[in-house]
Amino acid sequence: MRFSIDFDSAAFTRQAKAYVQKTVTPALGEAVLYMAASARKQLSEATEVYFDRPIDWTVDAFAFERVEGSKAAEALVYVLPGRAEYLGLEVSGGQRVAGDFATTDQGPLVPGRDAVLDEHGNLPNGYVSDAISRGVKWIESKPGRPPILVLPGRDRLQVLAVITEKTTYKARFPFIAIVEKAVMEKAPAAVAKYLK
């Protein structure tokens, strides 16, 4: 008894390519977007853990989008422009000096020991100009050093703000680790969900 099996490899290859093109590739694209959305959500939630008093501007600082034109299923998770200048030092550490984002032309402005802070622990908007309009003066603390904003008092000067030469930040927001964790947690379920 003889058996013969014919296998049409050309038809199989065509069907396999069609399946990958019509089913697998779109599913992987959707799975990647799902993982990116999850990473964005976890980054927003992490601001409550890593920052003292995050505001909406910080919590909503993250976005994601599909990488257009890529042959692979790719998405980009990123910090929005403007916010990236501020949060960059929180992610990677470093120094902020005069001329950098959120500094004066002489250096970073930081609250003095007697400053009245807003609900987020910062100098309120317009704090310096309001203080100056009430007669507060900038004085030179030491020759060649940036000035301090003081309100003369009976017993001592009240220091409201200080311009420093630099402020140093330690990296405290693990952006990459949060994204990697989100992807690893969601990848198997996401791929399975979209391949159904």
BALOBA-1460 file (C-alpha; in Angstrom, 3 decimals):
// residues 196
<rec num="1" residu="m" x="0.000" y="0.000" z="0.000"/>
<rec num="2" residu="r" x="1.394" y="3.304" z="-1.047"/>
<rec num="3" residu="f" x="0.565" y="6.678" z="0.393"/>
<rec num="4" residu="s" x="1.386" y="9.978" z="-1.182"/>
<rec num="5" residu="i" x="0.958" y="13.365" z="0.372"/>
<rec num="6" residu="d" x="0.976" y="16.495" z="-1.653"/>
<rec num="7" residu="f" x="1.684" y="19.773" z="0.097"/>
<rec num="8" residu="d" x="1.073" y="23.028" z="-1.703"/>
<rec num="9" residu="s" x="3.744" y="25.130" z="-0.029"/>
<rec num="10" residu="a" x="3.025" y="28.146" z="-2.227"/>
<rec num="11" residu="a" x="-0.632" y="28.236" z="-1.119"/>
<rec num="12" residu="f" x="0.399" y="27.731" z="2.519"/>
<rec num="13" residu="t" x="2.908" y="30.616" z="2.293"/>
<rec num="14" residu="r" x="0.273" y="32.891" z="0.737"/>
<rec num="15" residu="q" x="-2.266" y="32.032" z="3.458"/>
<rec num="16" residu="a" x="0.320" y="32.463" z="6.218"/>
<rec num="17" residu="k" x="1.367" y="35.876" z="4.873"/>
<rec num="18" residu="a" x="-2.271" y="36.943" z="4.554"/>
<rec num="19" residu="y" x="-2.949" y="35.829" z="8.142"/>
<rec num="20" residu="v" x="0.047" y="37.748" z="9.466"/>
<rec num="21" residu="q" x="-0.870" y="40.819" z="7.430"/>
<rec num="22" residu="k" x="-4.602" y="40.849" z="8.204"/>
<rec num="23" residu="t" x="-4.650" y="39.443" z="11.741"/>
<rec num="24" residu="v" x="-1.312" y="39.346" z="13.526"/>
<rec num="25" residu="t" x="0.136" y="42.736" z="12.498"/>
<rec num="26" residu="p" x="-2.991" y="44.784" z="13.390"/>
<rec num="27" residu="a" x="-3.354" y="42.817" z="16.642"/>
<rec num="28" residu="l" x="0.233" y="43.552" z="17.624"/>
<rec num="29" residu="g" x="-0.312" y="47.238" z="16.797"/>
<rec num="30" residu="e" x="-3.366" y="47.388" z="19.056"/>
<rec num="31" residu="a" x="-1.563" y="45.464" z="21.798"/>
<rec num="32" residu="v" x="1.347" y="47.906" z="21.701"/>
<rec num="33" residu="l" x="-1.044" y="50.876" z="21.979"/>
<rec num="34" residu="y" x="-2.785" y="49.170" z="24.902"/>
<rec num="35" residu="m" x="0.571" y="48.688" z="26.662"/>
<rec num="36" residu="a" x="1.543" y="52.309" z="25.967"/>
<rec num="37" residu="a" x="-1.769" y="53.543" z="27.401"/>
<rec num="38" residu="s" x="-1.166" y="51.410" z="30.477"/>
<rec num="39" residu="a" x="2.342" y="52.852" z="30.846"/>
<rec num="40" residu="r" x="0.967" y="56.396" z="30.573"/>
<rec num="41" residu="k" x="-1.605" y="55.639" z="33.265"/>
<rec num="42" residu="q" x="1.006" y="54.140" z="35.588"/>
<rec num="43" residu="l" x="3.309" y="57.142" z="35.072"/>
<rec num="44" residu="s" x="0.483" y="59.489" z="36.067"/>
<rec num="45" residu="e" x="-0.302" y="57.398" z="39.135"/>
<rec num="46" residu="a" x="3.394" y="57.287" z="40.079"/>
<rec num="47" residu="t" x="3.515" y="61.075" z="40.410"/>
<rec num="48" residu="e" x="1.434" y="60.658" z="43.583"/>
<rec num="49" residu="v" x="4.158" y="58.369" z="44.982"/>
<rec num="50" residu="y" x="7.348" y="60.140" z="43.890"/>
<rec num="51" residu="f" x="6.421" y="63.833" z="44.116"/>
<rec num="52" residu="d" x="5.499" y="65.700" z="47.281"/>
<rec num="53" residu="r" x="2.375" y="67.421" z="46.049"/>
<rec num="54" residu="p" x="1.834" y="66.766" z="42.350"/>
<rec num="55" residu="i" x="-0.523" y="69.085" z="40.533"/>
<rec num="56" residu="d" x="-2.595" y="68.336" z="37.430"/>
<rec num="57" residu="w" x="0.173" y="69.808" z="35.247"/>
<rec num="58" residu="t" x="2.563" y="67.119" z="36.553"/>
<rec num="59" residu="v" x="0.058" y="64.248" z="36.729"/>
<rec num="60" residu="d" x="-1.071" y="64.894" z="33.139"/>
<rec num="61" residu="a" x="2.481" y="65.339" z="31.798"/>
<rec num="62" residu="f" x="2.609" y="62.028" z="29.902"/>
<rec num="63" residu="a" x="1.351" y="60.929" z="26.508"/>
<rec num="64" residu="f" x="1.703" y="58.113" z="23.993"/>
<rec num="65" residu="e" x="1.273" y="57.673" z="20.280"/>
<rec num="66" residu="r" x="1.722" y="55.096" z="17.557"/>
<rec num="67" residu="v" x="5.020" y="55.360" z="15.680"/>
<rec num="68" residu="e" x="3.824" y="56.012" z="12.140"/>
<rec num="69" residu="g" x="5.727" y="54.549" z="9.224"/>
<rec num="70" residu="s" x="7.395" y="51.818" z="11.254"/>
<rec num="71" residu="k" x="7.283" y="48.271" z="9.906"/>
<rec num="72" residu="a" x="7.135" y="46.952" z="13.471"/>
<rec num="73" residu="a" x="4.348" y="47.553" z="15.956"/>
<rec num="74" residu="e" x="5.721" y="50.507" z="17.918"/>
<rec num="75" residu="a" x="4.434" y="53.189" z="20.260"/>
<rec num="76" residu="l" x="6.192" y="56.061" z="21.939"/>
<rec num="77" residu="v" x="5.516" y="56.959" z="25.589"/>
<rec num="78" residu="y" x="6.853" y="60.414" z="26.407"/>
<rec num="79" residu="v" x="6.686" y="63.527" z="28.571"/>
<rec num="80" residu="l" x="4.860" y="66.426" z="26.934"/>
<rec num="81" residu="p" x="6.968" y="69.357" z="25.678"/>
<rec num="82" residu="g" x="7.390" y="72.085" z="28.275"/>
<rec num="83" residu="r" x="6.862" y="69.622" z="31.079"/>
<rec num="84" residu="a" x="9.840" y="67.593" z="29.878"/>
<rec num="85" residu="e" x="12.127" y="70.564" z="30.573"/>
<rec num="86" residu="y" x="10.920" y="70.593" z="34.162"/>
<rec num="87" residu="l" x="10.632" y="66.851" z="34.787"/>
<rec num="88" residu="g" x="13.875" y="65.951" z="33.002"/>
<rec num="89" residu="l" x="15.918" y="66.627" z="36.134"/>
<rec num="90" residu="e" x="13.487" y="64.554" z="38.200"/>
<rec num="91" residu="v" x="14.077" y="61.610" z="35.866"/>
<rec num="92" residu="s" x="17.807" y="61.857" z="35.243"/>
<rec num="93" residu="g" x="19.100" y="64.233" z="37.926"/>
<rec num="94" residu="g" x="21.469" y="67.100" z="37.250"/>
<rec num="95" residu="q" x="21.760" y="70.801" z="37.845"/>
<rec num="96" residu="r" x="19.649" y="73.803" z="36.947"/>
<rec num="97" residu="v" x="21.619" y="77.027" z="36.437"/>
<rec num="98" residu="a" x="20.937" y="80.573" z="35.251"/>
<rec num="99" residu="g" x="19.131" y="80.627" z="31.926"/>
<rec num="100" residu="d" x="17.695" y="77.122" z="32.269"/>
<rec num="101" residu="f" x="13.959" y="76.476" z="32.310"/>
<rec num="102" residu="a" x="12.276" y="78.030" z="35.382"/>
<rec num="103" residu="t" x="15.240" y="80.169" z="36.415"/>
<rec num="104" residu="t" x="16.082" y="83.865" z="36.475"/>
<rec num="105" residu="d" x="18.905" y="85.298" z="34.393"/>
<rec num="106" residu="q" x="21.075" y="85.142" z="37.545"/>
<rec num="107" residu="g" x="20.128" y="81.628" z="38.632"/>
<rec num="108" residu="p" x="17.331" y="79.526" z="40.103"/>
<rec num="109" residu="l" x="14.923" y="81.324" z="42.434"/>
<rec num="110" residu="v" x="14.185" y="79.319" z="45.585"/>
<rec num="111" residu="p" x="11.990" y="80.119" z="48.580"/>
<rec num="112" residu="g" x="13.714" y="81.771" z="51.526"/>
<rec num="113" residu="r" x="13.271" y="80.621" z="55.119"/>
<rec num="114" residu="d" x="10.485" y="83.175" z="55.722"/>
<rec num="115" residu="a" x="8.613" y="82.788" z="52.430"/>
<rec num="116" residu="v" x="4.905" y="82.163" z="52.322"/>
<rec num="117" residu="l" x="4.386" y="79.129" z="50.089"/>
<rec num="118" residu="d" x="1.391" y="78.029" z="48.071"/>
<rec num="119" residu="e" x="-0.455" y="74.748" z="48.618"/>
<rec num="120" residu="h" x="2.207" y="72.926" z="46.577"/>
<rec num="121" residu="g" x="5.192" y="74.194" z="48.559"/>
<rec num="122" residu="n" x="6.261" y="76.694" z="45.907"/>
<rec num="123" residu="l" x="6.447" y="80.460" z="45.734"/>
<rec num="124" residu="p" x="3.020" y="81.607" z="44.504"/>
<rec num="125" residu="n" x="2.773" y="83.169" z="41.040"/>
<rec num="126" residu="g" x="3.617" y="86.857" z="41.261"/>
<rec num="127" residu="y" x="5.124" y="86.475" z="44.740"/>
<rec num="128" residu="v" x="8.319" y="88.431" z="44.011"/>
<rec num="129" residu="s" x="6.631" y="91.294" z="42.141"/>
<rec num="130" residu="d" x="3.961" y="91.567" z="44.862"/>
<rec num="131" residu="a" x="6.658" y="91.667" z="47.556"/>
<rec num="132" residu="i" x="8.623" y="94.354" z="45.714"/>
<rec num="133" residu="s" x="5.465" y="96.452" z="45.310"/>
<rec num="134" residu="r" x="5.132" y="96.296" z="49.123"/>
<rec num="135" residu="g" x="8.654" y="97.643" z="49.621"/>
<rec num="136" residu="v" x="10.677" y="94.440" z="49.897"/>
<rec num="137" residu="k" x="14.190" y="94.832" z="48.474"/>
<rec num="138" residu="w" x="16.791" y="92.685" z="46.780"/>
<rec num="139" residu="i" x="20.112" y="92.913" z="48.591"/>
<rec num="140" residu="e" x="23.521" y="91.458" z="47.905"/>
<rec num="141" residu="s" x="24.194" y="88.851" z="50.604"/>
<rec num="142" residu="k" x="27.938" y="88.668" z="49.878"/>
<rec num="143" residu="p" x="30.057" y="90.422" z="47.268"/>
<rec num="144" residu="g" x="29.808" y="88.629" z="43.948"/>
<rec num="145" residu="r" x="26.978" y="86.344" z="45.123"/>
<rec num="146" residu="p" x="23.412" y="86.393" z="43.764"/>
<rec num="147" residu="p" x="20.973" y="88.610" z="45.647"/>
<rec num="148" residu="i" x="18.362" y="87.706" z="48.260"/>
<rec num="149" residu="l" x="14.886" y="89.182" z="48.636"/>
<rec num="150" residu="v" x="14.471" y="90.455" z="52.189"/>
<rec num="151" residu="l" x="11.948" y="92.255" z="54.326"/>
<rec num="152" residu="p" x="13.764" y="94.204" z="57.036"/>
<rec num="153" residu="g" x="12.430" y="93.311" z="60.476"/>
<rec num="154" residu="r" x="13.029" y="94.567" z="64.008"/>
<rec num="155" residu="d" x="15.109" y="91.607" z="65.164"/>
<rec num="156" residu="r" x="16.349" y="90.139" z="61.910"/>
<rec num="157" residu="l" x="15.936" y="90.262" z="58.152"/>
<rec num="158" residu="q" x="13.140" y="88.090" z="56.835"/>
<rec num="159" residu="v" x="14.427" y="86.152" z="53.829"/>
<rec num="160" residu="l" x="11.617" y="85.676" z="51.322"/>
<rec num="161" residu="a" x="13.535" y="84.367" z="48.306"/>
<rec num="162" residu="v" x="17.069" y="83.552" z="47.273"/>
<rec num="163" residu="i" x="18.671" y="83.366" z="43.865"/>
<rec num="164" residu="t" x="21.191" y="80.556" z="43.894"/>
<rec num="165" residu="e" x="23.986" y="79.841" z="41.468"/>
<rec num="166" residu="k" x="22.622" y="76.361" z="40.862"/>
<rec num="167" residu="t" x="20.216" y="73.818" z="42.241"/>
<rec num="168" residu="t" x="21.078" y="70.140" z="42.171"/>
<rec num="169" residu="y" x="18.473" y="67.465" z="41.630"/>
<rec num="170" residu="k" x="18.769" y="63.784" z="42.376"/>
<rec num="171" residu="a" x="16.942" y="61.464" z="40.011"/>
<rec num="172" residu="r" x="13.802" y="60.399" z="41.860"/>
<rec num="173" residu="f" x="11.233" y="59.522" z="39.206"/>
<rec num="174" residu="p" x="12.000" y="56.120" z="37.615"/>
<rec num="175" residu="f" x="10.348" y="56.830" z="34.252"/>
<rec num="176" residu="i" x="11.965" y="53.925" z="32.350"/>
<rec num="177" residu="a" x="11.345" y="51.394" z="35.135"/>
<rec num="178" residu="i" x="7.662" y="52.370" z="35.327"/>
<rec num="179" residu="v" x="7.206" y="51.985" z="31.554"/>
<rec num="180" residu="e" x="9.044" y="48.648" z="31.507"/>
<rec num="181" residu="k" x="6.954" y="47.342" z="34.408"/>
<rec num="182" residu="a" x="3.713" y="48.389" z="32.693"/>
<rec num="183" residu="v" x="4.719" y="46.667" z="29.468"/>
<rec num="184" residu="m" x="5.820" y="43.463" z="31.206"/>
<rec num="185" residu="e" x="2.581" y="43.301" z="33.207"/>
<rec num="186" residu="k" x="0.310" y="43.921" z="30.215"/>
<rec num="187" residu="a" x="2.142" y="42.281" z="27.293"/>
<rec num="188" residu="p" x="0.869" y="38.679" z="27.502"/>
<rec num="189" residu="a" x="-2.756" y="39.635" z="28.095"/>
<rec num="190" residu="a" x="-2.657" y="42.446" z="25.542"/>
<rec num="191" residu="v" x="-1.294" y="40.278" z="22.761"/>
<rec num="192" residu="a" x="-3.725" y="37.451" z="23.598"/>
<rec num="193" residu="k" x="-6.649" y="39.914" z="23.733"/>
<rec num="194" residu="y" x="-6.012" y="41.347" z="20.277"/>
<rec num="195" residu="l" x="-5.140" y="38.062" z="18.588"/>
<rec num="196" residu="k" x="-8.542" y="36.559" z="19.398"/>
